[in-house]
Amino acid sequence: MRTERNLTRRLDRVFARLDREPERPAHIDMPRMSRHRVVLFSATLAFYLAIVWAVVTTSWLVRLDWQVMFFRPYQQWPEIHAFLDYYVVLGQRGPTAVMVAAWLGWRSWRQHTVRPLLTLATSLLLLNVTVGAAKIGMGRLGPHYATAIGSNEMGLGGDIFPSGHTANAVVTWGILAYLASTPRARRWLSALSAVTSLGVGLTTVYLGTHWLSDVLLGWAAGLLILLALPWFEPLIAKAELWLFDLRDRWRDRRRRPAPEPVVPVALRPLGTPAEQPAPAREPVSPTRASRGLAHLAPGPHTTRSERTPVTPAGSRRPPHADRLPRGTSQPARPLTGG
């Protein structure tokens, strides 16, 4: 009995935590573009441009890329290869976006707001546009498709620079820290997202799918998106208000009763008096004969033999003066002698 009671109490606590809050929490604040954030954004952008310049000019960073590639980490530590094949999924856009969207969707439902989902959608859109444009624009080939030893492999139609896995890991897991409600949760989630994205980037270097400089540029690209999100907060707030207004109009349209049918009114010419309403008819009992039938009408009723013959209009039959009605005796004709 005690075990069942304890289990019931625990389930009640869990469902109480999962229950929605009565109204939107007041302590949720939107991050602003502070001076500290602007300094971090400028420093990260300078680091991004420095990595690109170092690769374009085939500097020491490109030589380091080749040395790591010749080292072949996947051959030095083959025992962790199977684990890292699964770990690198934490940087793929599809699975990570589904997991984070499920968590933020539940949080949006609980807090009566759409801001977490809109922020995630905005960050992923910025990620696809910026990182995708950089990949196509620089066209660098990966280590498995390198053509000349010591070259930067730029402009050869590749799509490896910057690392999409690394940038996606920074943005997808970093958005949880960006949307944290308390400073303590923000610190813990920031450290967790940094370690996760660092591990994903080094895993791609271990597997030989990316150069080391690709990973460095991917970290910078993802961090730039997270630091620039406060500039898009006013647009996210407008989109949230528009969605709520659309929802309210849709609900009002569903609750609105159906309009009554309009009865057409006969128009009368000007100057004519209005017709008097017809008096209410007396209900006719089913046992009482109806008075509207012609053969039961009151008054004298003539027999068919007493009716005068009527020639229908348009008949070709000429009238006869000597024709008498039915039932009368015809006088005898005089006999004429011959």
C-alpha positions in Angstrom: 0.0 0.0 0.0 2.8 2.4 0.8 4.5 1.7 -2.4 1.4 2.5 -4.4 0.8 5.7 -2.5 4.4 6.9 -3.0 4.1 6.1 -6.7 0.8 8.0 -6.9 2.4 11.0 -5.2 5.3 11.0 -7.6 3.1 10.8 -10.6 1.0 13.7 -9.3 4.2 15.8 -8.9 5.3 15.0 -12.4 1.9 15.9 -13.9 1.8 19.0 -11.9 5.1 20.1 -13.4 4.0 19.2 -16.9 0.8 21.2 -16.5 0.6 24.6 -18.2 1.1 27.7 -16.3 -2.0 29.9 -15.9 -0.3 32.8 -17.8 2.9 33.8 -19.5 5.7 34.0 -17.0 6.8 37.6 -16.3 10.5 36.8 -15.8 11.2 35.9 -19.4 13.2 38.7 -20.8 14.5 39.2 -24.4 18.2 39.5 -24.8 19.4 42.9 -26.0 22.4 43.9 -28.1 24.5 45.2 -25.2 28.0 46.7 -25.5 29.6 43.5 -24.2 27.7 41.5 -26.9 28.8 43.9 -29.6 32.4 43.5 -28.6 32.2 39.7 -28.7 30.5 39.9 -32.1 33.2 42.2 -33.5 36.0 39.9 -32.1 34.4 36.8 -33.5 33.9 38.4 -36.9 37.6 39.4 -37.0 38.5 35.9 -36.1 36.3 34.6 -38.9 37.9 36.9 -41.5 41.4 36.0 -40.2 40.7 32.2 -40.8 39.5 32.9 -44.3 42.5 35.0 -45.1 44.9 32.4 -43.7 43.4 29.7 -45.9 43.2 31.8 -49.0 46.8 32.8 -48.8 48.0 29.2 -48.0 49.6 30.2 -44.8 50.8 28.0 -41.8 47.2 27.1 -41.1 47.0 25.2 -44.4 50.2 23.4 -43.6 48.8 22.4 -40.3 45.7 21.0 -42.0 47.9 18.7 -44.1 49.9 17.6 -41.2 46.8 16.6 -39.3 45.4 14.8 -42.3 48.6 12.8 -42.8 48.5 11.9 -39.1 45.2 10.0 -39.8 43.6 10.1 -36.3 41.1 7.4 -37.3 44.1 5.0 -37.7 45.8 6.0 -34.5 42.8 5.4 -32.3 40.5 2.9 -34.1 38.8 1.7 -30.9 36.7 4.9 -30.6 35.7 5.0 -34.3 32.4 3.3 -33.7 31.4 5.6 -30.9 32.3 8.7 -32.8 30.3 7.6 -35.8 27.2 8.0 -33.6 28.4 11.0 -31.7 28.8 13.1 -34.9 25.0 12.8 -35.4 24.8 15.6 -32.7 26.0 18.0 -35.4 23.6 16.9 -38.2 20.9 19.4 -38.9 18.0 17.1 -39.3 18.1 15.0 -36.1 19.3 17.9 -33.9 16.6 20.3 -35.2 13.9 17.7 -34.5 15.1 17.1 -30.9 15.5 20.8 -30.0 12.2 21.7 -31.7 10.3 19.1 -29.7 11.7 20.5 -26.4 11.0 24.1 -27.4 7.5 23.2 -28.7 6.6 21.8 -25.3 8.1 24.9 -23.6 6.1 27.2 -25.9 2.9 25.4 -25.1 3.5 25.5 -21.4 4.5 29.2 -21.3 1.8 30.4 -23.8 4.3 31.9 -26.2 5.7 31.1 -29.7 9.0 32.9 -29.2 11.2 29.8 -28.6 10.1 28.2 -31.9 10.4 31.4 -33.8 13.9 32.0 -32.4 14.9 28.5 -33.4 13.5 29.0 -36.9 15.3 32.4 -37.3 18.6 30.9 -36.2 18.4 27.9 -38.6 17.4 30.2 -41.4 20.5 32.4 -40.8 22.6 29.3 -40.5 21.5 28.0 -43.9 21.9 31.3 -45.6 25.3 32.4 -44.2 27.1 29.0 -44.0 25.6 27.8 -47.3 26.7 30.9 -49.1 30.2 30.6 -47.7 30.4 27.0 -48.7 29.4 27.6 -52.3 31.3 30.8 -52.6 34.7 29.4 -51.5 34.3 25.9 -53.0 37.0 24.1 -51.0 37.5 20.4 -51.3 37.7 18.1 -48.3 40.7 15.9 -47.3 39.4 12.8 -49.0 39.2 14.7 -52.3 42.4 16.7 -52.2 44.2 17.1 -55.5 47.6 18.6 -54.6 49.6 18.3 -51.4 50.1 21.6 -49.7 47.4 23.5 -51.6 44.4 25.2 -50.0 42.0 23.3 -52.4 39.9 26.5 -52.8 37.6 27.3 -55.7 37.4 23.7 -56.9 33.7 23.2 -56.5 33.7 21.7 -53.0 31.3 22.6 -50.1 33.4 21.8 -47.0 34.5 25.3 -45.8 33.3 26.1 -43.1 32.2 23.0 -41.4 28.4 22.7 -41.4 28.4 20.0 -38.6 30.3 22.3 -36.3 28.3 25.5 -37.0 25.0 23.5 -36.7 26.1 22.1 -33.3 27.0 25.6 -32.0 23.6 27.1 -33.1 21.3 24.2 -32.3 22.6 23.5 -28.8 23.5 27.1 -28.1 19.9 28.2 -28.7 19.0 26.4 -25.5 21.4 28.6 -23.5 20.1 31.7 -25.4 16.5 30.9 -24.4 17.3 30.0 -20.8 15.1 31.6 -18.2 17.6 32.0 -15.4 21.3 33.0 -15.3 22.3 29.8 -13.7 20.6 27.7 -16.4 22.2 29.9 -19.1 25.7 29.3 -17.7 25.3 25.5 -17.5 23.7 25.3 -20.9 26.4 27.5 -22.5 29.1 25.2 -21.1 27.2 22.1 -22.3 26.7 23.4 -25.8 30.3 24.5 -26.1 31.6 21.1 -25.1 29.2 19.4 -27.5 30.1 21.6 -30.5 33.8 21.2 -29.7 33.4 17.4 -29.6 31.5 17.4 -32.9 34.1 19.5 -34.7 37.0 17.4 -33.5 35.1 14.3 -34.5 34.9 15.5 -38.1 38.7 16.0 -38.1 39.2 12.5 -36.6 37.0 10.9 -39.3 38.9 12.9 -42.0 35.8 14.6 -43.4 37.0 18.2 -42.6 40.2 20.1 -42.3 41.1 21.6 -39.0 40.6 25.1 -40.4 37.0 24.1 -41.5 36.2 23.4 -37.9 37.6 26.7 -36.6 35.6 28.6 -39.2 32.5 26.6 -38.3 32.8 27.5 -34.6 33.1 31.2 -35.6 30.1 31.0 -38.0 27.8 29.5 -35.4 28.9 31.9 -32.7 28.2 34.9 -34.9 24.6 33.7 -35.5 24.0 33.4 -31.7 25.5 36.8 -31.0 23.5 38.5 -33.7 20.1 37.1 -32.6 19.1 40.1 -30.4 19.0 42.2 -33.6 16.2 40.0 -34.8 14.2 40.1 -31.6 11.8 42.9 -32.7 11.0 41.0 -35.8 10.4 37.8 -33.8 8.0 39.8 -31.5 6.1 41.2 -34.4 5.7 37.7 -35.9 4.5 36.4 -32.6 1.8 39.1 -32.3 0.7 38.4 -35.9 0.4 34.7 -35.1 -1.7 35.4 -32.0 -3.9 37.8 -33.8 -4.4 35.3 -36.6 -5.3 32.6 -34.0 -7.8 34.9 -32.3 -9.5 35.8 -35.5 -9.8 32.1 -36.4 -11.4 31.4 -33.1 -13.9 34.2 -33.4 -14.8 33.0 -36.8 -15.5 29.5 -35.5 -17.6 30.8 -32.5 -19.6 33.3 -34.6 -23.2 32.0 -35.1 -24.5 31.4 -38.5 -26.4 34.4 -40.0 -30.2 34.2 -40.2 -31.7 33.8 -43.7 -33.0 37.1 -45.1 -36.6 37.0 -46.2 -37.1 39.0 -49.5 -39.7 41.8 -49.1 -41.9 42.7 -52.1 -41.4 46.3 -53.2 -44.5 48.4 -53.9 -44.7 51.5 -56.1 -44.4 54.9 -54.4 -47.7 56.5 -53.4 -49.7 53.3 -53.1 -51.2 52.5 -49.7 -49.7 49.7 -47.8 -51.7 46.5 -47.9 -53.6 45.5 -44.9 -52.4 42.3 -43.3 -54.7 39.4 -44.1 -56.8 38.3 -41.1 -55.9 35.2 -39.4 -57.8 32.2 -40.7 -59.9 30.1 -38.4 -58.4 26.7 -38.0 -60.4 24.0 -39.7 -61.1 20.9 -37.8 -60.4 17.6 -39.7 -64.1 16.5 -39.2 -65.5 19.7 -40.7 -66.0 19.7 -44.5 -64.0 22.3 -46.3 -65.9 25.2 -47.7 -63.5 25.9 -50.5 -64.7 23.1 -52.8 -66.8 24.3 -55.7 -69.3 21.4 -55.6 -70.2 22.2 -52.0 -70.5 25.9 -52.4 -73.7 27.4 -50.9 -76.5 28.8 -53.0 -78.7 27.6 -55.8 -77.1 25.0 -58.0 -78.4 24.5 -61.5 -78.5 21.1 -63.1 -76.5 20.4 -66.2 -79.7 20.2 -68.4 -80.7 23.7 -67.4 -77.3 25.3 -68.5 -77.3 27.2 -71.8 -75.1 25.8 -74.5 -72.0 27.8 -75.0 -70.1 27.7 -78.2 -66.4 27.6 -77.4 -64.2 30.4 -78.9 -62.6 29.5 -82.1 -65.0 26.6 -82.9 -65.8 26.0 -86.5 -69.2 24.6 -85.7 -71.9 27.2 -86.7 -74.6 28.1 -84.2 -78.1 26.7 -84.9 -81.0 28.8 -84.0 -83.4 26.0 -84.1 -81.5 23.9 -81.5 -83.2 23.6 -78.2 -82.0 22.7 -74.8 -82.1 19.2 -73.7 -85.2 18.1 -71.8 -87.7 20.2 -73.9 -90.1 18.8 -76.4 -89.7 19.8 -79.9 -92.9 21.1 -81.6 -94.3 19.0 -84.4 -93.5 20.2 -87.9 -96.6 21.1 -90.0 -97.2 18.7 -92.8 -97.2 20.2 -96.2 -98.9 18.5 -99.0 -97.1 17.7 -102.1 
